[in-house]
Amino acid sequence: MGRTGIAPVSGISALADLNEESYCVDTFLRSAQISADSIRNLKTQVLSIGAGDYRMPVTVNSSEPNNTWICSPHTAYARYAIEELDRFGHPMLTKPLGRLCRAAGHYLWNSHIDDAVAVNNWLLSTNLYPPCDARALRSWINEASQRWPGHAIWFRSLNPRYTQDWIRELTNVGCVLIPSRQVYLYDRIALDGRHPQNLWRDMRLLKTSQMDVSPSSNWTSLDFERAAELYGQLYLVKYSSLNPDYSSAFLRIWSEAGLLDLNGFRDSGGVLQAVIGTYSRGDTVTAPIVGYNTAEPQRRGLYRLLMASVFRSAALTHRRINLSAGAAEFKRLRGGIGTIESSAVYVRHLPNSRQRSVSILSFLARRIGEPFMKRFEL
């Protein structure tokens, strides 16, 4: 099928969905180009494929060193995996698995694993997907393989619960599935007392908190700087410097564009002590921006406040939640369904040596990585 040879979709509701999707892609592309240098540890090109209402954003990378994992398969599957093993702290497992990750990482880098085009990559930890259009999908893959013949074509953030249609069609066209992490999903949040006790307590904390909720529409430039600082305290200092380093400029641009719904909690002195940024697409919401003052004692419940605000918003808007990875026990105790997330990779247009490297990565992730994540509920 040619680049623009996609049959039109009939039906008023389908057309409305397409128009909304097209608007979101246009807004994202404009915002991403303006904020290109605002993720401080990321080097990538943000472009698009497809035409008209069937456009899709892509990021294009050519083995730039030391990239954050959202655009670097090498960082996601080797560098980040090594850090996670070190944090796991079980020497009988971490030492041999660490050696394996280092050897695999060296092999993958030399195999140009980071010569990658990521389709539907929104520069966030979790990409959300619209319903899959099989004809459009094939057209995007055809176009990407022609425009970037030396690059693998990646689709991140796929899970069998919310994107089964994408997994099925990507498998049908010959993509290789590579498990990446365990994420936590919530199909429905009820506000009528039927949720787990821990979540009930969090909702109560949100209701009784003396902190003022402050939407980003009321923020000053200093507030955006504070929000970026709080995000950095949690995701870059406490967790990993391999996470995307979002600047205050990024948060401001994306908030003003309506791509991120940013809110903060102010203390009695008017200082932001916690921030949450959610991104929605269709009937699913995720929270890529989470930050709080990590110097504050845990009993203040800042993280609980942030997560409770996401749960409450999802309940009121009848959305399901993808809370990504991390804080696994916290999410399980609040009803999160642990699900393995994967990437699908198209490499049939690449030399055999490149295809082999992706197959080896898939084998290691399926036979070792996925059982490890499930066994220890990471």
C-alpha positions in Angstrom: 0.0 0.0 0.0 1.3 3.5 -0.8 2.1 6.1 1.8 -1.3 7.8 1.5 -3.4 4.8 0.3 -5.5 4.4 3.4 -9.2 4.0 3.1 -11.4 6.6 4.8 -13.2 5.6 8.0 -16.9 5.9 7.9 -19.3 7.0 10.7 -19.7 10.3 12.5 -18.3 9.1 15.8 -15.2 7.6 14.1 -14.7 10.9 12.3 -14.9 12.8 15.5 -12.3 10.5 17.1 -10.0 11.0 14.0 -10.4 14.8 14.3 -9.5 14.7 17.9 -6.5 12.4 17.3 -5.3 14.7 14.4 -5.5 17.7 16.7 -3.5 16.0 19.4 -0.8 14.9 16.9 -0.6 18.5 15.5 -0.4 20.0 19.0 2.3 17.5 20.0 4.4 18.1 17.0 4.3 21.9 17.5 5.1 21.6 21.2 7.9 19.0 20.7 9.6 21.2 18.1 9.4 24.2 20.4 10.7 22.2 23.4 13.2 20.1 21.5 16.1 21.0 23.9 13.9 21.0 27.0 14.6 17.4 27.9 18.2 17.8 29.0 19.4 14.2 28.5 17.6 13.5 25.2 18.8 13.9 21.7 16.3 12.9 19.0 14.4 14.2 15.9 10.6 14.5 16.3 8.9 14.0 12.9 5.7 12.5 11.6 4.6 9.8 9.2 1.3 9.3 7.4 -0.9 12.0 5.9 -4.0 14.0 6.9 -5.9 12.5 9.8 -3.7 9.4 9.7 -0.5 11.1 10.8 1.6 9.6 13.6 4.5 11.2 15.5 7.9 9.4 15.3 11.2 9.9 17.0 14.3 9.2 14.9 17.7 8.2 16.5 21.0 7.2 15.2 23.0 5.8 18.1 23.4 9.1 20.0 25.3 8.2 23.2 24.0 8.5 26.7 20.4 9.1 25.7 17.5 8.7 28.1 15.6 5.4 27.8 12.4 6.8 26.2 14.4 7.0 22.9 17.2 4.6 23.5 16.6 0.8 23.5 20.2 0.3 24.6 19.5 2.4 27.7 16.1 0.8 28.4 17.3 -2.9 28.1 20.9 -2.6 29.2 21.9 0.5 31.2 18.6 0.8 33.1 18.4 -3.0 33.7 21.8 -2.9 35.3 20.8 -0.1 37.7 17.6 -2.0 38.5 19.5 -5.1 39.4 21.9 -3.2 41.6 18.9 -1.8 43.5 17.4 -5.2 43.8 20.3 -6.2 46.0 20.3 -10.0 45.8 23.9 -10.9 45.1 23.2 -14.5 44.1 21.1 -13.1 41.2 22.3 -9.6 40.6 26.0 -10.5 39.9 25.4 -13.1 37.2 22.5 -11.2 35.7 24.5 -7.9 35.8 27.3 -9.6 33.9 24.8 -10.8 31.3 23.3 -7.4 30.9 26.7 -5.8 30.4 27.7 -8.3 27.8 24.4 -8.0 26.0 24.5 -4.2 26.2 28.0 -4.2 24.6 26.7 -6.5 21.8 23.5 -4.5 21.2 25.4 -1.2 21.0 27.8 -2.6 18.5 24.8 -4.0 16.6 23.4 -0.4 16.3 20.3 -1.1 18.4 19.9 2.6 18.9 19.4 3.2 15.1 15.7 3.4 15.9 12.5 5.0 14.7 9.9 4.9 17.4 6.3 5.2 16.1 3.8 6.9 18.4 6.6 8.1 20.8 5.3 11.1 22.7 8.5 11.6 24.7 6.9 10.3 27.9 7.5 7.2 29.9 4.2 5.6 28.8 2.8 6.1 25.3 -0.9 5.7 25.0 -2.5 4.3 21.8 -5.8 4.9 19.9 -7.7 2.0 18.5 -5.5 0.2 16.0 -6.3 0.7 12.2 -4.6 -2.3 10.5 -4.3 -0.6 7.1 -2.9 2.6 8.6 -0.4 0.6 10.6 0.9 -1.2 7.5 1.2 2.1 5.7 3.2 3.7 8.6 5.6 0.7 8.7 6.0 0.8 4.9 6.8 4.5 5.0 9.2 4.3 7.9 11.1 1.5 6.4 11.5 3.4 3.1 12.4 6.7 4.7 14.9 5.2 7.2 16.0 1.9 5.6 18.8 1.4 8.1 16.7 1.8 11.2 14.6 -0.6 13.2 11.0 0.5 13.7 9.9 0.4 17.4 6.5 0.6 19.1 6.8 1.1 22.9 4.4 0.8 25.7 2.3 -2.1 24.5 0.4 -4.4 27.0 -2.0 -7.3 26.4 -4.8 -5.7 28.5 -5.1 -2.2 26.8 -3.4 -2.6 23.5 -4.1 -6.2 22.4 -5.3 -5.0 19.0 -1.9 -3.3 18.4 0.0 -6.4 19.5 -2.1 -8.7 17.3 -1.6 -6.5 14.2 2.1 -5.9 14.8 2.7 -9.6 15.3 0.8 -10.2 12.0 3.1 -7.9 10.1 6.2 -9.7 11.5 7.2 -7.6 14.4 9.3 -9.1 17.2 7.9 -8.6 20.7 10.4 -7.7 23.5 9.2 -7.5 27.1 10.4 -4.4 28.8 8.9 -3.8 32.3 5.9 -4.6 34.5 3.3 -1.8 34.6 0.2 -1.4 36.8 -3.3 -0.9 35.3 -6.6 0.1 36.8 -9.7 -0.7 34.7 -12.1 1.2 36.9 -11.9 3.4 40.0 -15.1 3.6 42.0 -15.8 6.4 44.5 -18.5 4.4 46.3 -16.4 2.7 48.8 -15.7 -0.5 46.8 -12.0 0.2 46.3 -9.2 -1.3 48.4 -8.7 0.0 52.0 -5.3 1.6 51.2 -6.9 3.6 48.4 -9.8 4.5 50.6 -7.3 5.9 53.1 -5.6 7.9 50.4 -8.9 9.4 49.2 -9.6 10.4 52.8 -6.2 12.0 53.1 -6.8 13.9 49.9 -10.2 15.1 51.2 -8.8 16.3 54.6 -5.4 17.7 53.4 -4.7 21.3 54.5 -2.6 21.8 51.4 -3.9 24.0 48.6 -4.4 22.4 45.2 -2.9 24.7 42.5 -3.5 24.1 38.8 -0.6 25.2 36.4 -2.8 27.9 34.9 -2.1 29.8 38.2 1.6 29.1 38.2 4.4 31.6 37.8 7.8 30.8 36.2 9.2 30.1 39.6 6.4 27.5 40.2 7.4 25.7 36.9 11.0 25.7 38.1 10.0 24.3 41.4 7.9 21.6 39.7 10.8 20.5 37.6 13.0 20.5 40.7 10.5 18.2 42.6 10.2 15.9 39.6 14.0 15.7 39.5 14.2 14.9 43.2 12.1 11.8 42.7 12.8 10.5 39.2 16.4 11.6 38.7 17.9 11.6 42.2 16.0 8.9 44.0 15.4 6.6 41.0 17.7 7.1 38.0 19.4 9.8 36.0 18.5 7.7 33.0 14.9 8.9 33.3 14.0 11.8 31.1 15.2 15.1 32.6 12.2 17.4 32.0 13.0 21.1 32.4 10.7 23.8 33.5 10.4 25.0 29.9 9.1 21.6 28.9 6.5 21.6 31.6 5.4 25.1 30.8 5.1 24.5 27.0 3.3 21.2 27.3 1.0 22.5 30.0 0.0 25.6 28.0 -0.6 23.3 24.9 -3.0 21.1 26.9 -0.8 18.0 26.5 -0.2 17.8 30.3 -2.7 18.5 33.0 -0.4 19.8 35.7 -1.4 20.4 39.3 0.5 21.1 42.5 0.0 21.0 46.3 1.1 24.2 48.1 2.0 24.3 51.8 0.8 27.1 54.2 3.6 29.3 52.9 2.5 29.0 49.3 5.4 26.8 48.2 4.8 23.8 45.9 5.7 20.6 47.8 4.3 18.1 45.3 3.3 18.1 41.6 1.4 15.7 39.3 1.2 15.8 35.6 -1.3 13.6 33.8 -1.6 12.8 30.1 -4.8 11.4 28.6 -5.7 9.8 25.3 -9.1 8.4 24.7 -10.4 6.6 27.8 -6.9 6.1 29.4 -4.8 8.4 31.6 -1.2 8.1 32.7 0.9 10.2 35.0 4.4 10.8 33.5 5.2 13.7 35.8 5.3 12.9 39.5 7.4 14.9 42.0 7.5 15.8 45.6 9.8 17.1 48.3 11.7 13.9 49.2 13.2 15.6 52.3 9.7 15.7 53.9 8.9 12.8 56.2 6.9 9.9 54.7 4.1 10.4 57.2 3.1 13.6 55.3 1.9 11.4 52.6 2.8 13.6 49.6 3.1 10.7 47.2 -0.2 9.3 48.5 -1.8 12.7 47.8 -0.6 12.8 44.2 -1.7 9.2 43.4 -5.1 9.8 45.1 -5.6 12.9 42.9 -5.0 10.7 39.8 -7.5 8.1 41.0 -10.1 10.6 41.9 -9.8 12.4 38.5 -10.0 9.0 36.6 -13.1 8.0 38.6 -14.9 11.3 37.8 -14.0 11.1 34.1 -14.6 7.4 33.8 -11.1 6.7 32.6 -8.9 3.7 33.2 -5.4 4.3 34.4 -1.9 3.1 33.3 0.3 4.0 36.2 3.5 2.7 34.5 6.2 0.9 36.5 7.8 1.6 39.9 6.4 1.6 43.4 5.0 -1.8 42.7 3.8 -2.7 46.2 2.1 0.6 46.6 0.2 0.2 43.4 -0.7 -3.5 44.0 -2.2 -2.5 47.4 -4.4 -0.1 45.7 -5.8 -2.6 43.2 -3.2 -2.3 40.4 -3.1 -5.2 38.0 0.5 -6.1 37.2 0.9 -6.5 33.4 4.1 -7.0 31.3 4.7 -4.2 28.9 6.5 -4.9 25.7 7.9 -3.2 22.6 7.2 -4.5 19.1 10.1 -4.1 16.6 10.0 -4.4 12.8 13.3 -5.4 11.4 12.4 -7.4 8.2 14.0 -4.7 6.0 17.3 -4.8 7.8 20.4 -7.0 7.3 20.4 -10.5 8.9 22.9 -9.4 11.5 20.6 -6.6 12.7 17.6 -8.9 12.7 19.6 -11.4 14.8 20.5 -8.9 17.5 16.8 -8.0 18.0 15.9 -11.7 18.1 18.6 -12.3 20.8 17.3 -9.3 22.8 13.8 -10.7 22.5 14.9 -14.2 23.6 16.7 -12.8 26.7 13.9 -10.6 27.7 11.3 -13.3 27.3 13.2 -16.2 28.9 15.0 -14.2 31.7 13.7 -10.7 32.1 9.9 -11.4 32.1 10.0 -14.4 34.5 12.3 -12.3 36.8 9.8 -9.4 36.8 6.9 -11.7 37.5 8.6 -13.7 40.2 9.7 -10.7 42.2 6.7 -8.5 41.3 8.9 -5.7 40.2 
